[in-house]
Amino acid sequence: MASTEQHSHGSHDHASTTNRTRLAWAIGIVAAVLVVEVGGALATGSLALLADAGHMASDLIGLTVALVATVIAARPATDRHSFGFQRVEVFAALFNGLLLIGVAAFVAIEGVSRLITPGDVSIPPMPLLIVAVIGLVANFGALMLLRGGADSSLNMRGAYLEVFGDLLGSATVIVASIVILATGFAPADAIASLVIAAMIIPRALSLLRDVIRVLLQQTPVETDVAEIRSHILAEDGVVDVHDVHVWAVTTGKNIFSAHVVVDAAIFERGESGRLLDRLSTCLSAHFDVGHSTFQIEPAEHARHEEHLHP
């Protein structure tokens, strides 16, 4: 049996370091805005602002968990953890997704409650608007920080969605407060809360779906197994390929393994090593596979395995 592996640790480590820096800055911004919003809510008596501060508090917890996950994920592989700790990022994304669902459910329940039992909102207009605008601007800055890593990591995507929810919350406080102050229509606050919940839930469910796909070791969405088979079979000397598996340890870290049946002439000419190099290069270049393992076998051996690999 022969095998080959290809890694892209350098680029992954750089991305992890960058993501940690982004998260650290985002945590600082969210924490500062949380303090401002809590102070503003206490000073003005605004329930909407206090609710948004509670939303930001839950997101601050989620961002902190995401940062801790990136630190743990950067630890090197060991004999007991041969793939390292990168999957910790997936569990952090799972936590963040569930946290988003919880926040959305709380906001929706509170919004319905306020619609059923509306209350009067009597608050100083300018302090509320100033605090809400500060929150909007700060959340937008944090969102732009996290945007660059949202496509490369489920963990970062969860953090991005949390800050995006904060941005919606700040915008909703601004709109609702203006409507209430201008028209006296108190239910505007509850309606805005339901809008926020409606926008958060689909994104949280999408994140959880991706997490479950990784944990179940399903084939990555962007990977076409049939196309991979075609590329392998197109290599000179390859007769057949079977027992193909493609999965991901975490987002962007795809793993591939397969049994490749080759012509006897490949072994006779001592070209199995060059064939392995060509196969690994093909998968890395065309399918973004960072770790590939091939079992090269003659046709006679493959026939012995037919009862195991139908």
C-alpha positions in Angstrom: 0.0 0.0 0.0 1.2 3.5 -0.8 -0.2 6.8 0.3 0.5 10.5 0.0 -0.6 13.6 2.0 -0.6 17.2 1.1 -1.1 20.0 3.7 -1.6 23.8 3.6 -0.7 24.6 7.2 0.9 27.9 6.3 -2.2 29.5 4.8 -4.5 28.0 7.4 -2.4 29.3 10.3 -2.3 32.8 8.8 -6.0 32.8 8.3 -6.5 31.6 11.9 -4.3 34.4 13.3 -6.1 37.0 11.2 -9.5 35.6 12.4 -8.4 35.9 16.0 -7.3 39.5 15.5 -10.7 40.3 13.9 -12.6 38.6 16.7 -10.6 40.4 19.4 -11.3 43.8 17.8 -15.0 42.9 17.4 -15.2 41.9 21.0 -13.8 45.2 22.1 -16.2 47.2 20.0 -19.3 45.1 21.1 -18.3 45.4 24.8 -17.9 49.1 24.5 -21.3 49.6 22.8 -22.9 47.3 25.4 -21.7 49.5 28.2 -23.0 52.6 26.4 -26.4 50.9 25.6 -26.9 49.7 29.2 -26.1 53.2 30.5 -28.4 54.8 27.9 -31.2 52.4 28.8 -30.9 53.1 32.5 -30.8 56.9 31.8 -33.7 57.0 29.4 -35.9 54.2 30.7 -36.1 52.7 27.2 -37.1 49.0 27.1 -36.2 48.8 23.4 -32.7 49.9 24.2 -32.4 47.6 27.2 -33.6 44.7 25.0 -31.0 45.5 22.4 -28.3 45.6 25.1 -29.4 42.2 26.2 -29.1 41.0 22.6 -25.6 42.4 22.5 -24.7 40.7 25.8 -25.6 37.3 24.4 -23.6 38.1 21.3 -20.6 39.2 23.3 -20.6 35.7 24.9 -20.8 34.1 21.5 -17.9 36.2 20.2 -15.8 35.3 23.2 -16.5 31.6 22.7 -15.6 32.0 19.0 -12.3 33.6 19.9 -11.5 30.8 22.4 -12.3 28.2 19.8 -9.8 29.8 17.3 -7.1 29.6 20.0 -7.8 25.9 20.7 -8.1 25.1 17.0 -4.6 26.5 16.5 -3.0 23.8 18.7 -0.8 21.3 16.9 -1.9 17.8 16.1 -1.0 15.0 18.5 -0.9 11.2 18.4 -4.3 11.2 20.1 -5.7 14.0 18.0 -4.2 13.3 14.6 -6.2 16.0 12.8 -5.5 18.6 15.5 -8.3 20.6 17.2 -9.7 22.4 14.2 -13.1 20.9 14.7 -13.5 22.9 17.9 -14.4 25.8 15.6 -17.4 23.7 14.3 -18.6 23.1 17.9 -18.3 26.9 18.6 -20.4 27.6 15.5 -23.0 25.1 16.8 -23.1 27.0 20.1 -23.4 30.3 18.3 -26.2 29.0 16.1 -28.2 27.7 19.1 -27.5 31.0 20.9 -28.9 33.0 17.9 -32.0 30.8 17.9 -32.4 31.4 21.6 -32.1 35.2 21.2 -34.5 35.2 18.2 -37.1 33.2 20.2 -36.8 35.5 23.2 -37.2 38.6 21.0 -40.2 37.1 19.2 -41.9 36.1 22.4 -41.2 39.6 23.9 -42.5 41.2 20.7 -45.7 39.3 20.7 -46.2 40.1 24.4 -45.8 43.8 23.8 -48.3 43.6 20.9 -50.8 42.0 23.2 -50.1 44.3 26.1 -48.7 47.5 24.7 -47.1 50.0 27.0 -46.4 53.7 26.9 -42.9 54.8 25.8 -41.9 58.1 27.4 -38.3 58.7 27.0 -36.0 61.7 26.1 -35.7 61.5 22.3 -32.2 62.8 21.7 -30.3 60.5 24.2 -32.1 57.4 22.8 -31.3 58.3 19.2 -27.7 59.2 20.0 -27.1 55.9 21.8 -28.8 53.9 19.0 -26.8 55.7 16.3 -23.5 55.0 18.2 -24.5 51.3 18.4 -25.3 51.2 14.7 -22.0 52.8 13.6 -19.9 50.6 16.0 -21.7 47.4 14.9 -21.2 48.3 11.3 -17.4 48.6 12.0 -17.4 45.2 13.8 -19.3 43.6 10.9 -16.8 44.8 8.4 -14.0 43.4 10.5 -15.6 40.0 10.6 -16.8 39.9 7.0 -13.4 38.8 5.6 -13.4 35.6 7.6 -17.1 34.7 7.3 -16.6 32.6 4.2 -13.6 30.7 5.4 -14.8 29.4 8.8 -18.1 28.3 10.3 -16.9 29.7 13.6 -16.3 33.2 12.0 -19.6 33.0 10.1 -21.4 32.5 13.4 -19.7 35.5 14.9 -20.5 37.5 11.8 -24.2 36.6 12.0 -24.3 37.6 15.7 -22.8 41.1 15.0 -25.2 41.4 12.0 -28.1 40.8 14.4 -26.7 43.6 16.6 -26.6 45.9 13.6 -30.3 45.1 12.9 -31.1 45.7 16.5 -29.5 49.1 16.6 -31.2 50.1 13.3 -34.6 48.9 14.6 -34.2 50.9 17.8 -33.6 54.0 15.7 -36.6 53.4 13.4 -38.9 52.3 16.2 -38.0 55.3 18.4 -38.5 57.8 15.6 -41.9 56.3 14.7 -43.0 56.3 18.4 -41.7 59.8 19.1 -43.2 61.2 15.9 -46.6 59.4 15.9 -47.0 58.0 19.4 -47.6 54.5 17.8 -46.2 52.4 20.7 -46.6 48.9 19.0 -43.9 50.0 16.5 -41.3 48.7 19.0 -42.9 45.3 19.2 -43.3 45.0 15.4 -39.6 45.9 15.0 -38.6 43.2 17.4 -40.6 40.6 15.4 -38.8 41.8 12.2 -35.4 41.3 13.9 -36.4 37.7 14.9 -37.6 36.9 11.4 -34.3 38.0 10.0 -32.1 36.2 12.5 -33.8 32.8 12.5 -33.1 31.8 8.8 -29.4 32.8 9.1 -29.1 30.8 12.3 -30.8 27.7 10.7 -28.4 28.0 7.7 -25.4 28.0 10.1 -26.7 25.0 12.0 -27.3 23.1 8.7 -23.7 23.6 7.7 -22.5 22.6 11.1 -24.5 19.4 11.0 -23.2 18.6 7.5 -19.6 18.8 8.8 -20.3 16.7 12.0 -22.0 14.0 9.9 -18.9 14.0 7.6 -21.1 14.6 4.6 -19.4 15.4 1.2 -18.8 19.2 1.1 -21.5 21.0 -0.9 -19.0 22.4 -3.4 -17.4 19.0 -4.1 -18.5 16.8 -7.0 -17.4 13.2 -6.3 -18.3 12.1 -9.8 -16.0 14.8 -11.2 -13.2 13.7 -8.9 -13.5 10.1 -10.1 -13.3 11.3 -13.7 -10.1 13.2 -13.0 -8.5 10.3 -11.3 -9.5 7.8 -14.0 -8.1 10.2 -16.6 -4.6 9.8 -15.2 -2.3 7.5 -17.3 -2.2 4.0 -15.8 -5.3 4.2 -13.6 -7.8 1.4 -14.3 -10.4 2.0 -11.6 -11.1 3.9 -8.4 -13.3 2.9 -5.5 -13.9 3.4 -1.8 -13.9 7.2 -2.3 -14.5 9.4 0.7 -14.6 13.2 0.9 -15.3 15.1 4.1 -14.3 18.2 6.0 -12.6 18.6 9.4 -13.8 22.2 9.4 -14.7 24.7 6.7 -12.0 24.9 4.0 -10.2 21.8 5.4 -11.3 19.0 3.0 -10.0 15.5 3.4 -10.0 12.8 0.7 -9.2 9.1 0.5 -9.6 6.5 -2.2 -8.4 3.1 -3.4 -6.9 3.4 -6.9 -6.5 0.4 -9.1 -3.6 0.8 -11.5 -2.1 -1.1 -14.4 0.6 -3.7 -13.6 3.0 -1.7 -15.8 3.0 1.1 -13.3 4.6 -1.1 -10.7 6.9 -2.8 -13.1 8.3 0.6 -14.2 8.5 1.9 -10.6 6.2 4.8 -11.4 3.7 4.5 -8.5 5.4 7.4 -6.7 5.0 9.8 -9.7 1.4 8.7 -10.1 0.7 9.6 -6.4 2.3 13.0 -7.0 0.1 13.6 -10.0 -3.1 12.5 -8.2 -2.4 14.7 -5.2 -1.6 17.7 -7.3 -4.8 17.2 -9.3 -7.0 17.1 -6.2 -5.2 20.1 -4.6 -5.4 22.2 -7.7 -8.9 21.4 -9.0 -10.9 20.5 -5.8 -9.2 22.4 -3.0 -8.3 19.2 -1.1 -5.6 20.0 1.5 -5.1 16.4 2.7 -5.4 13.4 0.4 -4.6 9.7 0.9 -4.5 7.1 -1.8 -4.1 3.3 -1.6 -2.5 2.2 -4.9 -3.3 -1.4 -5.7 -3.0 -3.9 -8.6 -6.1 -5.4 -10.2 -5.5 -8.7 -8.4 -5.7 -7.1 -5.0 -8.8 -5.1 -6.0 -10.6 -8.3 -6.9 -10.0 -9.6 -3.4 -11.7 -6.5 -2.0 -14.8 -6.8 -4.1 -16.8 -8.3 -1.2 -15.8 -5.3 1.0 -16.2 -2.5 -1.6 -19.2 -3.3 -3.9 
